[in-house]
Amino acid sequence: MKKIISLLSALTMIAAFPLSTSANAQDAELAALADSLGAQTDCLMIPNFKYFDDENIDPSTVIYDDFFRRCSVLEATYSPESQISSALLKGSDMGIAILEVLTHNGVITPDDIQKGADSLKDITRDDNTVRIIEGYQMQQAFTHFNNYITTYLNSKNSAEQTDALITAAEQSMKENKYFLINMYCFNEKIQEAKIGNQHSFCGIGIEDGKWSWNEKEYDKCILTLDSNASGFDENYCIYINSKDHTSCIPAYGIYSEDWAPLMYAAITDDGFLNYKGMINPSDSISKEISDLTFVSPGVSIDGKPETHITGRENAHYEIRDLWCSKDIRRLNTDRWIDIQLSNAYQRFTYNCDVDISDDVISIKNTGDDAIDINGQIRMSEGTYDFTPYYWWYFNTSVNGEFSTEIKDNGILFKTDKSTELVISAGKWTLDDEGIYPRRNQSSIATTSITSIIQTANNVLVTVDSNDDFRFFIDDNCDGIYDAPVQTGDINCDGKISASDASQVLSLYSRLSTTRYLANIVNNPVADMNGDGKINSIDASDILSKYAELSTSHR
């Protein structure tokens, strides 16, 4: 099974760790080739550094502001502090490498980075250059980058990754372009050397030859600019044996092993590297990248791999005799869906079938015991025109079938048996200066509403201009949910009855004993008299309305 790479985990910055010197006399030739490819002028001569080790810059006023200025609503609401910290604790190697790629390829200029600079070698470190470097270091905190790299590494084996690296180097060199290389390593040498297992390089070219490192022969050399070296250094290049796809990086003393090869992701798309960039950002990425979807169920299910890479099609999982909770996440650049399943009563194992796509979550309970479902849907800009509320949370206990579908005009919940459904929705709004207001240093301020309904019917939920939930049903079975649920019809069956009064009393009892719910629940369907409270008076009013309707229909 391919090793899963998590780009959200904090990884230590790689530091120089010399191993040996090349036994081949081609060092001078490599240096000359590197010079001809622009290594003397297009290398940013600022050593790799960790942002949080720099006492001269306050992350709360610089890095977080930059992130919130460039991120999508989806990214800013999903643990941004952990994403930012994870990116910055790895060092600045990716930010430096991306700047070298974009500058050499003509996307940005040295003067864009530091006023008056004619080449990258002229740029010195100051507060502004550090801010720009770390701004590009945080590219990996954005969904599009994280999702692409995760998909890349899990959809190609090590041999395919090495071949793709060679192809990228050859094509880029032919076009006189630089490209980004992300390296990942999990062999024992990493542990012995006490260096991190992720590092980024600027790839500048490729050369054929014969090199010997650690009694191993290599016939190709990927020339790199490494932020841990002062300019080009052949010891920091990537040496490859094209026959068995093994590789090594001499300066770090790391090399492929049978059980843990070096892994590479080569990126040649300048628009992708500068999407949401700090300087002259590109405003779109290729369809192939934006259509990638990453599904992770956390642990294997019935022998299926832990990570499932897919396009836009559904992912299907069969969960059998599971005791522990199960988390499933579907992630693309537009939407994140998180589902947590567990045994509602914690006494027996549970069984279910799960289908998940970008728009639909469908769960079928195939066992005898109820399943607790906790779900989150987070939507990026332009994908939720029916409401300003981008974050939706729902909780229910299911004995039969249950599904959630993101529609053009709301969130549709379907159930085949009576169930209580807790729904929350959240949003943010820009302040007067067009900035996302923050609750604290690293999180945005949000507004949220919560409601509880007890329904045996399919219900479309949206939010009106007064920030109140509104519920709609399909009253004539034409597939269109356009009939508003009338006040008092808490079970959403299209009529007011004694059953509604009973359920309102049940909800009132629950809110009375669960104080935090009483403070946040807003259920316009149950609030019969419209006083903003749910209590026995509402139940009494529902019974009166039921009696009135019953009399009028005689």
TIMAR-880968 format. One record per residue (C-alpha): chain; residue in three letters; x, y, z. Coordinates in steps of 0.001 Angstrom, whole numbers, plus 500000, padded with zeros to 6 digits. Example, Ala and Ser with C-alpha at 12.3 -4.5 7.8 and 13.67 -1.06 7.14 Angstrom:
BEGIN
REC   chaine   residu       xx       yy       zz
REC        A      ala   512300   495500   507800
REC        A      ser   513670   498940   507140
END
This chain:
BEGIN
REC   chaine   residu       xx       yy       zz
REC        A      met   500000   500000   500000
REC        A      lys   501338   503394   499047
REC        A      lys   502433   505517   501977
REC        A      ile   500066   508329   502755
REC        A      ile   501572   511777   502924
REC        A      ser   499851   514260   505201
REC        A      leu   500840   517811   504386
REC        A      leu   499007   519079   507472
REC        A      ser   501476   517557   509934
REC        A      ala   504276   519748   511237
REC        A      leu   507594   518666   509730
REC        A      thr   511058   519807   510723
REC        A      met   513129   521925   508357
REC        A      ile   515886   519973   506618
REC        A      ala   519379   521158   507502
REC        A      ala   522611   520417   505699
REC        A      phe   524142   517051   506550
REC        A      pro   527169   516279   504309
REC        A      leu   527716   512632   503533
REC        A      ser   530623   512357   501119
REC        A      thr   532060   513859   497991
REC        A      ser   531487   512588   494498
REC        A      ala   533954   510041   493243
REC        A      asn   533505   511416   489728
REC        A      ala   535388   514306   488158
REC        A      gln   532233   515836   486735
REC        A      asp   531744   518321   489573
REC        A      ala   533249   521197   487614
REC        A      glu   531136   520318   484595
REC        A      leu   527977   520363   486709
REC        A      ala   528910   523754   488135
REC        A      ala   529546   525122   484642
REC        A      leu   526215   523758   483429
REC        A      ala   524441   525302   486425
REC        A      asp   526020   528674   485649
REC        A      ser   524815   528441   482045
REC        A      leu   521305   527818   483385
REC        A      gly   521354   531012   485458
REC        A      ala   522386   529664   488856
REC        A      gln   524685   532610   489516
REC        A      thr   521989   535256   489098
REC        A      asp   518701   533414   489713
REC        A      cys   519528   531987   493136
REC        A      leu   518033   533779   496136
REC        A      met   520998   534107   498501
REC        A      ile   518928   534096   501687
REC        A      pro   519584   530978   503798
REC        A      asn   516721   528756   504868
REC        A      phe   515141   529988   508098
REC        A      lys   512162   529308   510341
REC        A      tyr   509689   532132   510651
REC        A      phe   508863   531490   514297
REC        A      asp   512560   531710   515178
REC        A      asp   512634   535295   513877
REC        A      glu   511987   537637   516775
REC        A      asn   511781   540697   514558
REC        A      ile   508395   539890   512993
REC        A      asp   505107   539342   514779
REC        A      pro   503160   536480   513144
REC        A      ser   499868   537826   514489
REC        A      thr   500134   541034   512490
REC        A      val   501913   539854   509350
REC        A      ile   501524   536216   508390
REC        A      tyr   497956   535730   509565
REC        A      asp   496829   538949   507880
REC        A      asp   498408   537794   504627
REC        A      phe   496754   534396   504888
REC        A      phe   493283   535770   505598
REC        A      arg   493678   538289   502791
REC        A      arg   494356   535540   500227
REC        A      cys   492470   532514   501491
REC        A      ser   489014   531310   500577
REC        A      val   486216   531276   503122
REC        A      leu   486584   527499   503255
REC        A      glu   490291   527655   504167
REC        A      ala   489969   530399   506745
REC        A      thr   487432   528477   508791
REC        A      tyr   489179   525125   508930
REC        A      ser   491923   525312   511602
REC        A      pro   493932   528038   509838
REC        A      glu   496293   528340   512804
REC        A      ser   497392   524712   512446
REC        A      gln   497837   525010   508676
REC        A      ile   499906   528167   508993
REC        A      ser   502027   526786   511824
REC        A      ser   502602   523534   509951
REC        A      ala   503807   525405   506875
REC        A      leu   506081   527813   508733
REC        A      leu   507610   525261   511095
REC        A      lys   509039   523442   508081
REC        A      gly   511302   526393   507365
REC        A      ser   511313   528644   504316
REC        A      asp   512670   526255   501683
REC        A      met   509454   526094   499645
REC        A      gly   508946   529851   499669
REC        A      ile   512519   530459   498517
REC        A      ala   512299   527766   495828
REC        A      ile   508984   529061   494442
REC        A      leu   510384   532592   494196
REC        A      glu   513400   531259   492267
REC        A      val   511117   529384   489880
REC        A      leu   508733   532297   489275
REC        A      thr   511523   534854   488863
REC        A      his   513605   532778   486445
REC        A      asn   510480   531983   484418
REC        A      gly   509550   535672   484129
REC        A      val   506341   535544   486163
REC        A      ile   507708   538082   488656
REC        A      thr   510842   540237   488737
REC        A      pro   513544   540721   491389
REC        A      asp   512327   544320   491686
REC        A      asp   508906   542985   492730
REC        A      ile   510560   541308   495700
REC        A      gln   512939   544110   496667
REC        A      lys   512882   547510   495043
REC        A      gly   515921   548177   492859
REC        A      ala   517160   544565   492677
REC        A      asp   518372   543515   489206
REC        A      ser   518696   539826   490044
REC        A      leu   517825   537473   492880
REC        A      lys   521415   537436   494103
REC        A      asp   521106   541181   494819
REC        A      ile   518197   540698   497230
REC        A      thr   518957   540953   500932
REC        A      arg   516859   539838   503845
REC        A      asp   514604   542414   505436
REC        A      asp   511103   542428   506905
REC        A      asn   509443   542697   503508
REC        A      thr   511447   539938   501801
REC        A      val   510815   537647   504773
REC        A      arg   507106   538383   504487
REC        A      ile   507108   537542   500767
REC        A      ile   509142   534357   501243
REC        A      glu   506846   533139   503978
REC        A      gly   503808   534131   501945
REC        A      tyr   504934   531642   499306
REC        A      gln   505921   529137   501969
REC        A      met   502256   529149   502949
REC        A      gln   501171   528003   499479
REC        A      gln   501049   524530   501039
REC        A      ala   498409   525772   503514
REC        A      phe   495953   526375   500666
REC        A      thr   493517   523656   499692
REC        A      his   494441   523541   496013
REC        A      phe   498129   522948   496748
REC        A      asn   497656   520490   499594
REC        A      asn   495082   518480   497665
REC        A      tyr   497210   518357   494512
REC        A      ile   500367   517182   496290
REC        A      thr   498488   514593   498344
REC        A      thr   496823   513271   495208
REC        A      tyr   500100   513282   493286
REC        A      leu   501979   511271   495878
REC        A      asn   499205   508742   496404
REC        A      ser   498356   508194   492740
REC        A      lys   501934   507473   491570
REC        A      asn   504352   504878   492900
REC        A      ser   507975   505816   493569
REC        A      ala   509173   504674   490140
REC        A      glu   506487   506739   488406
REC        A      gln   507358   509754   490558
REC        A      thr   511061   509434   489642
REC        A      asp   510259   509123   485931
REC        A      ala   507996   512173   486186
REC        A      leu   510826   514083   487877
REC        A      ile   513221   513232   485032
REC        A      thr   510617   514225   482421
REC        A      ala   509919   517529   484191
REC        A      ala   513650   518322   484364
REC        A      glu   514207   517501   480697
REC        A      gln   511222   519498   479483
REC        A      ser   511959   522490   481712
REC        A      met   515613   522566   480663
REC        A      lys   514577   522467   476993
REC        A      glu   512345   525489   477611
REC        A      asn   514947   527260   479791
REC        A      lys   512594   527149   482761
REC        A      tyr   512925   526259   486425
REC        A      phe   510446   524043   488311
REC        A      leu   509564   523118   491897
REC        A      ile   510586   519803   493467
REC        A      asn   509068   518529   496708
REC        A      met   510986   515617   498235
REC        A      tyr   509673   513221   500912
REC        A      cys   511726   510614   502729
REC        A      phe   510833   508085   505423
REC        A      asn   513882   505832   505626
REC        A      glu   516079   505134   508646
REC        A      lys   518792   507539   507548
REC        A      ile   516430   510422   508166
REC        A      gln   516022   509313   511773
REC        A      glu   519758   508816   512241
REC        A      ala   520557   512232   510826
REC        A      lys   517714   513875   512797
REC        A      ile   516560   515920   509833
REC        A      gly   513057   516491   508538
REC        A      asn   511393   514252   505990
REC        A      gln   510091   516941   503608
REC        A      his   512096   519461   501621
REC        A      ser   511651   521687   498572
REC        A      phe   514172   522466   495861
REC        A      cys   514253   524654   492792
REC        A      gly   514996   522324   489878
REC        A      ile   517082   523972   487153
REC        A      gly   518143   521165   484783
REC        A      ile   519372   517614   484253
REC        A      glu   522635   515972   483134
REC        A      asp   523596   512432   482161
REC        A      gly   526820   510923   483476
REC        A      lys   528270   508496   485983
REC        A      trp   528352   509208   489686
REC        A      ser   529043   506991   492651
REC        A      trp   527610   507656   496085
REC        A      asn   527609   505148   498947
REC        A      glu   528859   502438   496604
REC        A      lys   525829   502960   494387
REC        A      glu   525988   504061   490751
REC        A      tyr   523791   506834   489337
REC        A      asp   523467   507920   485717
REC        A      lys   521376   511101   485997
REC        A      cys   521740   514263   488023
REC        A      ile   518878   516687   488657
REC        A      leu   520537   520055   489200
REC        A      thr   518966   522045   492020
REC        A      leu   519195   525292   493930
REC        A      asp   518820   524511   497617
REC        A      ser   518161   527128   500284
REC        A      asn   520480   525237   502648
REC        A      ala   523427   525783   500288
REC        A      ser   525123   529020   499296
REC        A      gly   524375   529014   495603
REC        A      phe   524690   525904   493462
REC        A      asp   526345   522913   495123
REC        A      glu   526576   519502   493428
REC        A      asn   526181   517779   496820
REC        A      tyr   522616   519116   497026
REC        A      cys   521625   517745   493627
REC        A      ile   519388   514680   493211
REC        A      tyr   521217   511686   491712
REC        A      ile   519110   508991   490048
REC        A      asn   519703   505465   488819
REC        A      ser   517265   505400   485911
REC        A      lys   517251   501583   485731
REC        A      asp   516012   500798   489232
REC        A      his   514628   504289   490042
REC        A      thr   516705   504661   493191
REC        A      ser   518019   508108   494093
REC        A      cys   520059   509967   496674
REC        A      ile   520815   513473   497915
REC        A      pro   524438   513352   499132
REC        A      ala   524371   516528   501249
REC        A      tyr   521679   515041   503481
REC        A      gly   522969   511482   503551
REC        A      ile   519637   510144   502361
REC        A      tyr   519068   507565   499655
REC        A      ser   516376   505201   498455
REC        A      glu   515787   501976   500306
REC        A      asp   513666   499056   499177
REC        A      trp   510987   499632   501810
REC        A      ala   511145   503440   501910
REC        A      pro   512178   505118   498641
REC        A      leu   512639   508830   498221
REC        A      met   509427   510341   496884
REC        A      tyr   509156   513370   494622
REC        A      ala   506465   515711   493345
REC        A      ala   507601   517858   490405
REC        A      ile   505508   520942   489580
REC        A      thr   506085   522780   486296
REC        A      asp   502888   524861   486243
REC        A      asp   503786   528497   487053
REC        A      gly   500127   529495   487308
REC        A      phe   499561   526817   489907
REC        A      leu   502599   527901   491950
REC        A      asn   501422   531514   491881
REC        A      tyr   497729   530860   492470
REC        A      lys   496870   533149   495406
REC        A      gly   500535   534188   495342
REC        A      met   501941   537285   497007
REC        A      ile   503040   538967   493729
REC        A      asn   501025   539107   490485
REC        A      pro   498897   536124   491564
REC        A      ser   497196   533986   488958
REC        A      asp   493422   533983   489292
REC        A      ser   492726   530412   488195
REC        A      ile   494239   526952   488064
REC        A      ser   493874   524249   485456
REC        A      lys   490684   522197   485373
REC        A      glu   492697   519008   485907
REC        A      ile   493972   520303   489254
REC        A      ser   490715   521824   490452
REC        A      asp   488795   518616   489648
REC        A      leu   490972   516421   491856
REC        A      thr   489202   515031   494909
REC        A      phe   490805   513389   497934
REC        A      val   488762   511004   500080
REC        A      ser   490248   509745   503343
REC        A      pro   488295   507410   505625
REC        A      gly   491027   507513   508265
REC        A      val   491593   503768   508603
REC        A      ser   491045   500919   506175
REC        A      ile   487521   499581   505656
REC        A      asp   487097   495966   504575
REC        A      gly   490597   495873   503155
REC        A      lys   490169   499070   501151
REC        A      pro   493151   501457   501217
REC        A      glu   493280   504198   503807
REC        A      thr   493347   506863   501112
REC        A      his   491143   506964   498052
REC        A      ile   491908   509325   495176
REC        A      thr   489028   510013   492852
REC        A      gly   487719   512448   490310
REC        A      arg   484171   513709   490624
REC        A      glu   482668   510240   490910
REC        A      asn   481238   508775   494086
REC        A      ala   483303   506881   496625
REC        A      his   481626   503829   498177
REC        A      tyr   482513   502237   501526
REC        A      glu   481070   499215   503279
REC        A      ile   481561   499335   507040
REC        A      arg   481090   496019   508804
REC        A      asp   481132   495161   512529
REC        A      leu   482949   498309   513585
REC        A      trp   483194   499339   517245
REC        A      cys   485114   502592   517011
REC        A      ser   484044   505844   515392
REC        A      lys   484768   506293   511719
REC        A      asp   485792   509566   510055
REC        A      ile   485443   510099   506328
REC        A      arg   486558   513278   504581
REC        A      arg   486005   514363   501010
REC        A      leu   488047   517364   499961
REC        A      asn   488390   519404   496788
REC        A      thr   489105   523050   496093
REC        A      asp   485417   524012   496374
REC        A      arg   484127   521960   499265
REC        A      trp   485089   519932   502309
REC        A      ile   482756   517287   503716
REC        A      asp   483495   515569   507033
REC        A      ile   481399   512671   508297
REC        A      gln   481855   510923   511649
REC        A      leu   479997   507668   512291
REC        A      ser   479700   505890   515633
REC        A      asn   477561   503384   517518
REC        A      ala   474760   505420   519021
REC        A      tyr   474498   503301   522160
REC        A      gln   478107   502114   522425
REC        A      arg   476960   498570   523178
REC        A      phe   477225   496835   519844
REC        A      thr   479175   497039   516617
REC        A      tyr   477546   498869   513741
REC        A      asn   477223   498254   510007
REC        A      cys   476449   500623   507173
REC        A      asp   477075   501516   503548
REC        A      val   478391   505004   502799
REC        A      asp   478372   506799   499455
REC        A      ile   479962   510221   499270
REC        A      ser   480448   512672   496405
REC        A      asp   481006   516413   496142
REC        A      asp   477294   517068   496643
REC        A      val   475709   514031   498303
REC        A      ile   476318   511999   501467
REC        A      ser   474227   508834   501637
REC        A      ile   474285   506443   504609
REC        A      lys   472342   503187   504826
REC        A      asn   472240   501447   508183
REC        A      thr   472581   497719   507450
REC        A      gly   472657   496634   511098
REC        A      asp   470222   496404   513979
REC        A      asp   471431   499331   516071
REC        A      ala   471197   503058   515493
REC        A      ile   474174   504935   514093
REC        A      asp   475137   508432   515231
REC        A      ile   476054   510735   512366
REC        A      asn   477933   513997   512837
REC        A      gly   478515   515843   509594
REC        A      gln   480110   519087   508451
REC        A      ile   479850   520754   505050
REC        A      arg   482123   523703   504297
REC        A      met   481661   525502   501008
REC        A      ser   483933   527953   499258
REC        A      glu   482832   531173   497554
REC        A      gly   480560   530784   494574
REC        A      thr   479258   527367   495621
REC        A      tyr   476476   528349   498007
REC        A      asp   474471   531114   496330
REC        A      phe   471292   530093   498167
REC        A      thr   472539   531472   501484
REC        A      pro   475397   533476   503026
REC        A      tyr   475944   530584   505430
REC        A      tyr   478961   528604   504207
REC        A      trp   479392   526172   507147
REC        A      trp   476734   523581   507959
REC        A      tyr   476748   521050   510773
REC        A      phe   474185   518312   511316
REC        A      asn   473708   515547   513859
REC        A      thr   471216   512705   513864
REC        A      ser   470752   509096   514916
REC        A      val   469747   506793   512050
REC        A      asn   468069   503408   512016
REC        A      gly   467291   503304   508291
REC        A      glu   468551   505444   505425
REC        A      phe   469696   509051   505599
REC        A      ser   471188   511405   503035
REC        A      thr   472279   515007   502706
REC        A      glu   472398   516758   499349
REC        A      ile   473704   520229   498513
REC        A      lys   471128   521755   496170
REC        A      asp   471071   525040   494272
REC        A      asn   468532   526443   496716
REC        A      gly   469482   524840   500028
REC        A      ile   470601   521709   501884
REC        A      leu   468236   518752   501398
REC        A      phe   467959   516189   504186
REC        A      lys   466265   512873   503397
REC        A      thr   465216   510195   505870
REC        A      asp   462958   507145   505674
REC        A      lys   462190   506974   509392
REC        A      ser   461303   509468   512086
REC        A      thr   464473   511097   513341
REC        A      glu   465622   514110   515297
REC        A      leu   467880   516362   513277
REC        A      val   470078   519048   514826
REC        A      ile   471216   521597   512239
REC        A      ser   473639   524496   512631
REC        A      ala   474856   526967   510035
REC        A      gly   477630   529557   510246
REC        A      lys   478832   532526   508226
REC        A      trp   481239   535401   508301
REC        A      thr   480878   538916   506991
REC        A      leu   483521   541405   505931
REC        A      asp   484173   544434   508099
REC        A      asp   483951   548032   506888
REC        A      glu   487439   547786   505379
REC        A      gly   486660   544600   503484
REC        A      ile   488723   542434   505835
REC        A      tyr   487631   539203   507491
REC        A      pro   487252   540057   511201
REC        A      arg   489138   537728   513529
REC        A      arg   487859   536250   516756
REC        A      asn   491462   535922   517940
REC        A      gln   494945   535850   516427
REC        A      ser   494299   532918   514137
REC        A      ser   490560   532365   513737
REC        A      ile   487825   534344   512047
REC        A      ala   484752   535678   513804
REC        A      thr   481593   533843   512820
REC        A      thr   477846   534115   513263
REC        A      ser   475908   530871   513675
REC        A      ile   472346   529641   514183
REC        A      thr   471026   526272   515377
REC        A      ser   467710   524492   515013
REC        A      ile   466213   521113   515908
REC        A      ile   463480   519361   513962
REC        A      gln   461950   515928   514422
REC        A      thr   460923   514697   511021
REC        A      ala   460014   511616   509049
REC        A      asn   459934   513584   505815
REC        A      asn   462447   514981   503326
REC        A      val   463197   518615   504153
REC        A      leu   465019   521369   502267
REC        A      val   466683   523814   504659
REC        A      thr   467844   527331   503874
REC        A      val   468301   530629   505720
REC        A      asp   466271   533770   505091
REC        A      ser   467349   537409   505161
REC        A      asn   466525   537616   508873
REC        A      asp   469015   534847   509674
REC        A      asp   466256   532344   510469
REC        A      phe   466104   528779   509198
REC        A      arg   463359   528083   506703
REC        A      phe   462118   524576   505909
REC        A      phe   460494   523403   502687
REC        A      ile   458858   520133   501635
REC        A      asp   457662   518617   498383
REC        A      asp   453919   518624   499049
REC        A      asn   452790   517470   495587
REC        A      cys   455528   514907   494831
REC        A      asp   456870   516773   491799
REC        A      gly   460462   516640   493038
REC        A      ile   460515   520360   493846
REC        A      tyr   460792   521422   497480
REC        A      asp   458877   524685   497309
REC        A      ala   456167   524335   499955
REC        A      pro   457117   526204   503158
REC        A      val   456662   524157   506310
REC        A      gln   453961   525962   508267
REC        A      thr   454554   527052   511830
REC        A      gly   453558   524273   514215
REC        A      asp   454380   521440   511799
REC        A      ile   457576   520385   513577
REC        A      asn   457619   516906   512019
REC        A      cys   457411   518487   508555
REC        A      asp   454722   516126   507269
REC        A      gly   452645   518916   505728
REC        A      lys   449957   519092   508409
REC        A      ile   449481   520189   512000
REC        A      ser   448476   517454   514409
REC        A      ala   448593   516324   518023
REC        A      ser   451871   514630   517191
REC        A      asp   453459   518038   516541
REC        A      ala   452332   519268   519961
REC        A      ser   453809   516173   521583
REC        A      gln   457131   516689   519808
REC        A      val   457256   520356   520787
REC        A      leu   456786   519338   524433
REC        A      ser   459599   516825   524028
REC        A      leu   461851   519500   522544
REC        A      tyr   460881   521938   525330
REC        A      ser   461820   519339   527937
REC        A      arg   465187   518771   526289
REC        A      leu   465951   522483   526015
REC        A      ser   464985   522974   529670
REC        A      thr   467527   520405   530821
REC        A      thr   470251   521339   528319
REC        A      arg   470893   525001   528966
REC        A      tyr   473456   525609   526226
REC        A      leu   470928   524397   523629
REC        A      ala   468250   526689   525002
REC        A      asn   470529   529663   524402
REC        A      ile   471286   528861   520755
REC        A      val   468325   526970   519290
REC        A      asn   466131   528996   516961
REC        A      asn   463248   526957   515548
REC        A      pro   460629   529112   513816
REC        A      val   458565   526001   513054
REC        A      ala   458159   525087   516731
REC        A      asp   457727   528676   517984
REC        A      met   453970   528794   517414
REC        A      asn   453335   532145   519125
REC        A      gly   456485   533810   517743
REC        A      asp   457872   534979   521084
REC        A      gly   461339   533565   520405
REC        A      lys   460909   530778   522957
REC        A      ile   459909   527123   522696
REC        A      asn   457770   525984   525610
REC        A      ser   454484   524422   526681
REC        A      ile   452548   527448   525450
REC        A      asp   453604   526623   521897
REC        A      ala   452425   523039   522350
REC        A      ser   449083   524300   523654
REC        A      asp   448738   526679   520705
REC        A      ile   449487   523839   518296
REC        A      leu   446747   521733   519854
REC        A      ser   444352   524647   519536
REC        A      lys   445288   525076   515897
REC        A      tyr   444850   521351   515320
REC        A      ala   441410   521422   516919
REC        A      glu   440448   524436   514805
REC        A      leu   441567   522739   511594
REC        A      ser   439843   519499   512535
REC        A      thr   436556   521356   513106
REC        A      ser   436786   523317   509864
REC        A      his   437316   520145   507790
REC        A      arg   434210   518356   509091
END
